[in-house]
Amino acid sequence: MMFRKKKDSELDYTSLNEILKIGSKLSEIFYVIAIIAIVILGTHLIKEWGILGFIAEFFAVISPIFIGLIIAWLFDPLVRWFQKKKIPRLLGCILVYLLIIGSLFLLLYLIVPTFIDQVKDFIGTIPDLIKDFTKIVDAFFKSLGGKTGINTTSIKKEVYASIEHFGHSLTTSIPNTILSAGQSVFSGIVSFALGLMIGFYMLFDFDKLNDHIVSILPKRWKKPYKELGDRLNDSLRDYIQGLLLIMLLVFITQAIGLTLVGLKAPLIFALFCALTDIIPYFGPYIGAVPVVIVAFATSPITGICSIIAILVVQTLENNFYQPLIMGHTMKLHPVTIMLGLLIFGHFFGIIGMIVATPVIAAGKVIFTYLDEKLNIVDRLTGEK
């Protein structure tokens, strides 16, 4: 028999145990594969069934509560710091909110009037930009036809018609776009104001909220919840605070650089570059595209200088902002981040690319914690 010894009829327990161990390892591997398959299938179903749209609409309705929760979560450490300095929590919340509101009003006072003027100036320069771009295209076709002998007349007509149509549609759609943007901004301001008010009450009772959650958990879950919660809070809070500070620095330095090179509406493009900087690796290139197009439409020198300005800001970000502010907060390999961006971007578009990094980081923190408690990696590799 297969598992019997040669001299007697007893089972060969050593061979049987080895086969059982192999079977156990295979079952664990299949278990992990099944989890991955379920995650992929769930993500696909979320997209196909429109669940993501429902979630987005739900969050839009409760956005003030969500904003308030984020504010309370972000600024709770500062209030706790005030408490350590013997300042009552209520007074600490008031001081934090005075700082937030004062910073917002100062920012609006300094930027909004200039921003509005630059939007008006940029709209007025659109016809000239279209003409300049047409001249560039015309020069390109002339040089192409002269070198290759190809008749480019029909191609030129189609390109010019496309440029003219784009310019006309852009000019006619701008008022509607501004009106729609104004409505969205007003709605956002109302939601943010409500979120600020809700956030104040949440911030005041934020420590009690966490204690209440701990109190309703089973006794054996309380310590793991606190340990895992502290790790997630530290990792994600440092990431978000660092990201906001980097975006502010990118906006300031990019605005200075684009102003010096003479680009029209530098604040608009600097803001766009700062916002797209949320997306790791790909974001700076997305933000640079409209800057370079408008700059070269203005003049070749402005285009080249704009590229230099963008490269200088990216050099500052990669070598100074990121190492000094973010450090090794996320502790994620670049390949992991890029794969996450591709996967989340494929399923959820730009929003997916924005949330990919913090979601992956949170998943890593959770997996690391579970591995410490359950030795998942050692079991899969057979080391234990």
C-alpha positions as CSV (number, residue, x, y, z in Angstrom):
1,M,0.0,0.0,0.0
2,M,1.0,3.6,-0.6
3,F,1.4,4.7,3.1
4,R,2.4,1.3,4.6
5,K,5.9,0.3,5.6
6,K,7.6,-2.6,3.8
7,K,8.1,-4.8,6.9
8,D,4.6,-4.5,8.5
9,S,1.2,-3.2,7.9
10,E,1.5,0.0,10.0
11,L,0.9,3.4,8.3
12,D,3.9,5.5,7.3
13,Y,2.9,8.5,9.4
14,T,5.9,10.6,8.3
15,S,4.9,10.5,4.6
16,L,1.3,11.1,5.5
17,N,2.2,14.1,7.6
18,E,4.3,15.6,4.8
19,I,1.4,15.2,2.3
20,L,-1.0,16.7,4.8
21,K,1.3,19.7,5.3
22,I,1.6,20.2,1.6
23,G,-2.2,20.0,1.3
24,S,-2.5,22.6,4.2
25,K,-0.2,25.0,2.4
26,L,-2.0,24.6,-0.9
27,S,-5.3,25.3,0.8
28,E,-3.9,28.4,2.4
29,I,-2.6,29.6,-1.0
30,F,-6.0,28.9,-2.6
31,Y,-7.6,30.8,0.3
32,V,-5.5,33.9,-0.5
33,I,-6.2,33.5,-4.2
34,A,-9.9,33.3,-3.4
35,I,-9.7,36.5,-1.4
36,I,-8.0,38.3,-4.2
37,A,-10.5,37.0,-6.7
38,I,-13.4,38.1,-4.5
39,V,-11.9,41.6,-4.2
40,I,-11.5,41.9,-8.0
41,L,-15.0,40.5,-8.6
42,G,-16.5,42.8,-6.0
43,T,-14.7,45.8,-7.5
44,H,-16.0,44.8,-11.0
45,L,-19.6,44.4,-9.7
46,I,-19.4,47.7,-7.9
47,K,-18.6,49.4,-11.2
48,E,-21.0,47.4,-13.3
49,W,-24.0,47.7,-10.9
50,G,-23.5,51.4,-10.5
51,I,-22.9,51.1,-6.8
52,L,-20.1,53.6,-6.9
53,G,-22.5,56.2,-8.3
54,F,-24.9,55.5,-5.5
55,I,-22.2,55.8,-2.9
56,A,-21.0,59.1,-4.5
57,E,-24.5,60.5,-4.4
58,F,-24.9,59.3,-0.8
59,F,-21.7,61.0,0.2
60,A,-22.8,64.2,-1.7
61,V,-25.9,64.3,0.5
62,I,-24.1,63.7,3.7
63,S,-21.0,65.7,2.7
64,P,-21.3,68.2,5.5
65,I,-21.1,65.4,8.1
66,F,-18.2,63.8,6.2
67,I,-16.4,67.2,6.1
68,G,-17.0,67.7,9.8
69,L,-15.7,64.3,10.6
70,I,-12.5,64.8,8.5
71,I,-11.9,68.2,10.2
72,A,-12.4,66.7,13.6
73,W,-10.1,63.8,12.8
74,L,-7.4,66.0,11.3
75,F,-7.3,68.6,14.1
76,D,-7.9,66.4,17.1
77,P,-4.1,66.0,17.7
78,L,-3.7,69.8,17.9
79,V,-6.6,70.0,20.4
80,R,-5.0,67.2,22.4
81,W,-1.7,69.2,22.4
82,F,-3.5,72.2,23.8
83,Q,-5.0,69.9,26.5
84,K,-1.4,68.8,27.5
85,K,-0.6,72.5,27.9
86,K,-3.4,72.7,30.5
87,I,-5.8,74.4,28.1
88,P,-9.5,73.2,28.4
89,R,-10.7,71.2,25.4
90,L,-13.5,73.7,24.6
91,L,-11.0,76.6,24.5
92,G,-8.6,74.5,22.4
93,C,-11.4,73.8,19.9
94,I,-12.1,77.5,19.7
95,L,-8.4,78.3,19.1
96,V,-8.2,75.7,16.4
97,Y,-11.3,77.0,14.6
98,L,-10.0,80.6,14.9
99,L,-6.8,79.4,13.2
100,I,-8.8,77.6,10.5
101,I,-11.2,80.4,9.7
102,G,-8.6,83.1,9.9
103,S,-6.4,81.2,7.5
104,L,-9.3,80.7,5.1
105,F,-10.3,84.4,5.1
106,L,-6.7,85.5,4.6
107,L,-6.3,83.1,1.7
108,L,-9.5,84.3,0.1
109,Y,-8.6,87.9,0.6
110,L,-5.2,87.5,-1.0
111,I,-6.1,85.1,-3.9
112,V,-9.7,85.4,-4.9
113,P,-9.7,89.0,-6.4
114,T,-6.5,88.2,-8.3
115,F,-7.9,84.9,-9.4
116,I,-11.1,86.5,-10.8
117,D,-9.1,89.1,-12.7
118,Q,-6.9,86.4,-14.2
119,V,-9.9,84.4,-15.3
120,K,-11.3,87.5,-17.1
121,D,-7.9,88.2,-18.7
122,F,-7.5,84.6,-19.8
123,I,-11.0,84.5,-21.4
124,G,-10.1,87.7,-23.3
125,T,-6.9,86.2,-24.6
126,I,-8.5,83.0,-26.0
127,P,-9.0,84.4,-29.5
128,D,-5.4,85.5,-29.7
129,L,-4.2,82.2,-28.4
130,I,-6.3,80.4,-31.1
131,K,-4.7,82.7,-33.8
132,D,-1.2,82.1,-32.4
133,F,-1.8,78.3,-32.3
134,T,-3.1,78.4,-35.9
135,K,0.1,80.2,-37.0
136,I,2.2,77.5,-35.3
137,V,0.2,74.8,-37.1
138,D,0.5,76.6,-40.4
139,A,4.3,76.9,-40.0
140,F,4.5,73.2,-39.2
141,F,2.6,72.2,-42.3
142,K,4.7,74.5,-44.5
143,S,7.9,73.0,-43.2
144,L,6.4,69.5,-43.6
145,G,5.3,70.1,-47.2
146,G,8.6,71.7,-48.1
147,K,10.7,68.8,-46.9
148,T,8.6,65.8,-48.0
149,G,6.7,67.2,-51.0
150,I,3.4,66.1,-49.6
151,N,0.3,68.1,-50.4
152,T,-1.1,69.0,-47.0
153,T,-3.9,71.3,-48.2
154,S,-6.8,69.0,-47.3
155,I,-5.2,68.1,-43.9
156,K,-4.7,71.8,-43.2
157,K,-8.3,72.6,-43.9
158,E,-9.5,69.9,-41.5
159,V,-7.1,71.0,-38.8
160,Y,-8.1,74.6,-39.2
161,A,-11.8,73.7,-39.1
162,S,-11.2,71.8,-35.9
163,I,-9.3,74.6,-34.3
164,E,-12.0,77.1,-35.4
165,H,-14.8,74.9,-34.1
166,F,-12.9,74.4,-30.8
167,G,-12.3,78.1,-30.3
168,H,-16.0,78.9,-31.1
169,S,-17.3,76.2,-28.8
170,L,-14.9,77.2,-26.1
171,T,-15.9,80.9,-26.3
172,T,-19.7,80.1,-26.3
173,S,-19.4,77.5,-23.5
174,I,-17.4,79.5,-21.1
175,P,-20.3,81.6,-19.8
176,N,-22.3,78.4,-19.1
177,T,-19.2,76.8,-17.6
178,I,-18.7,79.7,-15.3
179,L,-22.3,79.7,-14.3
180,S,-22.2,76.0,-13.6
181,A,-18.9,76.4,-11.7
182,G,-20.4,79.3,-9.7
183,Q,-23.4,77.2,-8.7
184,S,-21.1,74.3,-7.7
185,V,-18.8,76.6,-5.8
186,F,-21.8,78.2,-3.9
187,S,-23.1,74.7,-3.1
188,G,-19.6,73.7,-2.0
189,I,-19.3,76.7,0.2
190,V,-22.7,76.0,1.9
191,S,-21.7,72.3,2.5
192,F,-18.3,73.4,3.8
193,A,-19.8,76.0,6.2
194,L,-22.2,73.3,7.5
195,G,-19.3,70.9,7.8
196,L,-17.3,73.5,9.8
197,M,-20.2,73.8,12.3
198,I,-20.7,70.1,12.5
199,G,-16.9,69.6,12.8
200,F,-16.7,71.9,15.8
201,Y,-19.1,69.7,17.8
202,M,-17.4,66.5,16.6
203,L,-14.0,67.9,17.5
204,F,-15.2,68.8,21.0
205,D,-16.5,65.3,21.6
206,F,-14.1,63.4,19.4
207,D,-12.3,61.7,22.2
208,K,-15.6,60.6,23.7
209,L,-16.7,59.2,20.4
210,N,-13.7,56.9,20.2
211,D,-14.2,55.9,23.9
212,H,-17.9,55.1,23.1
213,I,-16.9,52.9,20.2
214,V,-14.4,51.1,22.5
215,S,-17.0,50.6,25.2
216,I,-19.5,48.8,23.0
217,L,-16.9,46.4,21.6
218,P,-16.3,42.9,23.1
219,K,-13.6,42.9,25.7
220,R,-11.2,40.8,23.6
221,W,-11.5,43.2,20.7
222,K,-10.8,46.4,22.6
223,K,-7.0,46.2,22.7
224,P,-6.6,45.1,19.0
225,Y,-9.0,47.9,17.9
226,K,-7.0,50.5,19.8
227,E,-3.7,49.3,18.5
228,L,-4.9,49.0,14.9
229,G,-6.8,52.3,15.1
230,D,-3.7,54.2,16.4
231,R,-1.6,52.8,13.5
232,L,-4.1,53.8,10.9
233,N,-4.6,57.2,12.4
234,D,-0.9,58.0,12.5
235,S,-0.2,56.7,9.0
236,L,-3.2,58.3,7.2
237,R,-3.2,61.6,9.2
238,D,0.5,62.2,8.5
239,Y,-0.1,61.4,4.8
240,I,-3.0,63.8,4.4
241,Q,-1.5,66.6,6.4
242,G,1.8,66.2,4.5
243,L,0.0,66.1,1.2
244,L,-2.0,69.3,1.9
245,L,1.2,71.1,2.8
246,I,3.0,69.9,-0.3
247,M,0.1,71.0,-2.5
248,L,0.3,74.5,-0.9
249,L,4.0,74.7,-1.5
250,V,3.6,73.5,-5.1
251,F,0.9,76.1,-5.7
252,I,3.1,78.9,-4.3
253,T,6.3,78.0,-6.1
254,Q,4.5,77.1,-9.4
255,A,2.6,80.4,-9.3
256,I,5.9,82.3,-8.8
257,G,7.6,80.4,-11.6
258,L,4.7,80.9,-14.1
259,T,4.4,84.5,-13.2
260,L,8.1,85.1,-13.8
261,V,7.9,83.4,-17.3
262,G,5.0,85.7,-18.3
263,L,2.3,83.1,-18.7
264,K,-1.3,84.4,-18.7
265,A,-3.4,83.6,-15.6
266,P,-0.5,81.9,-13.6
267,L,-2.7,81.4,-10.5
268,I,-5.2,79.3,-12.5
269,F,-2.5,77.0,-13.9
270,A,-0.6,76.8,-10.5
271,L,-3.8,75.8,-8.8
272,F,-4.5,73.1,-11.4
273,C,-0.9,71.8,-11.0
274,A,-1.4,71.7,-7.2
275,L,-4.7,69.8,-7.4
276,T,-3.4,67.2,-9.9
277,D,-0.4,66.7,-7.6
278,I,-2.7,64.6,-5.4
279,I,-2.1,61.8,-7.9
280,P,1.4,60.3,-7.3
281,Y,3.8,60.1,-10.3
282,F,1.2,60.8,-13.0
283,G,-0.3,64.0,-11.4
284,P,2.5,66.4,-12.3
285,Y,2.4,65.4,-15.9
286,I,-1.4,65.9,-16.1
287,G,-1.0,69.3,-14.6
288,A,1.8,70.3,-16.9
289,V,-0.1,69.5,-20.2
290,P,-2.4,72.6,-20.3
291,V,0.4,74.8,-19.1
292,V,2.7,73.8,-21.9
293,I,0.0,74.0,-24.5
294,V,-1.0,77.6,-23.6
295,A,2.6,78.6,-23.1
296,F,3.7,77.5,-26.6
297,A,0.6,79.0,-28.1
298,T,1.7,82.3,-26.5
299,S,5.3,82.0,-27.8
300,P,8.0,79.4,-28.1
301,I,10.2,81.2,-25.5
302,T,7.3,81.3,-23.0
303,G,6.7,77.6,-23.7
304,I,10.3,76.6,-23.0
305,C,10.5,78.8,-19.9
306,S,7.3,77.3,-18.6
307,I,8.7,73.8,-19.0
308,I,11.8,74.9,-17.1
309,A,9.6,76.4,-14.4
310,I,7.6,73.1,-14.1
311,L,10.8,71.0,-14.0
312,V,12.2,73.3,-11.2
313,V,9.1,72.9,-9.1
314,Q,9.1,69.1,-9.6
315,T,12.8,69.0,-8.6
316,L,12.0,70.9,-5.5
317,E,9.1,68.6,-4.7
318,N,11.0,65.4,-5.3
319,N,14.2,66.4,-3.5
320,F,13.0,68.7,-0.7
321,Y,9.2,68.8,-0.2
322,Q,8.6,65.0,-0.3
323,P,11.6,63.9,1.8
324,L,11.3,66.7,4.4
325,I,7.5,66.6,4.8
326,M,6.4,63.1,3.9
327,G,9.6,61.3,4.7
328,H,8.7,57.6,4.8
329,T,5.2,58.1,6.0
330,M,3.5,55.6,3.7
331,K,6.4,53.2,3.4
332,L,5.1,51.9,0.1
333,H,7.3,50.7,-2.8
334,P,6.9,52.9,-6.0
335,V,5.9,49.8,-8.0
336,T,3.1,49.1,-5.5
337,I,1.8,52.7,-5.8
338,M,1.9,52.6,-9.6
339,L,0.1,49.3,-9.8
340,G,-2.5,50.6,-7.4
341,L,-2.9,53.8,-9.5
342,L,-3.4,51.7,-12.7
343,I,-5.9,49.3,-11.1
344,F,-7.9,52.0,-9.2
345,G,-7.8,54.3,-12.2
346,H,-9.1,51.5,-14.5
347,F,-12.1,50.8,-12.3
348,F,-12.9,54.2,-10.8
349,G,-11.2,56.8,-13.0
350,I,-9.6,59.9,-11.5
351,I,-11.3,59.5,-8.1
352,G,-9.8,56.0,-7.9
353,M,-6.3,57.4,-8.6
354,I,-6.7,60.0,-5.9
355,V,-7.8,57.5,-3.2
356,A,-5.5,54.6,-4.4
357,T,-2.4,55.5,-2.3
358,P,-4.2,56.0,1.1
359,V,-6.4,52.9,0.6
360,I,-3.3,50.8,-0.2
361,A,-1.4,52.2,2.7
362,A,-4.4,51.5,5.0
363,G,-4.5,47.9,3.6
364,K,-0.8,47.5,4.3
365,V,-1.2,48.7,7.9
366,I,-4.1,46.2,8.4
367,F,-2.2,43.3,6.8
368,T,1.0,44.0,8.8
369,Y,-1.0,44.1,12.0
370,L,-2.8,40.8,11.2
371,D,0.5,39.2,10.2
372,E,2.0,40.1,13.5
373,K,-0.9,38.5,15.3
374,L,-1.6,35.5,13.0
375,N,1.8,34.9,11.3
376,I,0.2,34.8,7.8
377,V,3.4,35.2,5.8
378,D,5.2,32.5,7.9
379,R,2.3,30.1,7.4
380,L,2.2,30.6,3.7
381,T,6.0,30.3,3.3
382,G,6.1,27.3,5.7
383,E,8.7,28.9,8.0
384,K,6.4,28.2,11.0
